[in-house]
Amino acid sequence: MKTAKQLERYFKGAANHWRIAILLIVEKEEGITVEGITEALDKADFKNISQHTRRLVQAGLLNKSYLGRQVTHTLSPYGKMFLKFMKSF
């Protein structure tokens, strides 16, 4: 069972429409880069999306891996559970 403080971190991490959209995109395309996320989110800029992905990593909802010079993103186990919870509404 997660503590209230841990749950707060997850909810605050996803408390933005861009971040929710990023989670949904990463769910569909595991290993996507920030460039790929930016392209998938029409009318978004790289700097903004980069900041949001960083917040999601800090919240524990995304994992990042380095592949050469590129950074790829996957959902963490908690990110997967969080998306399942969001989709239940």
Secondary structure, 3 states (H helix, E strand, C coil): CCCHHHHHHHHHHCCCHHHHHHHHHHHHCCCEEHHHHHHHCCCCCHHHHHHHHHHHHHHCCEEEEEECCEEEEEECHHHHHHHHHHHCC
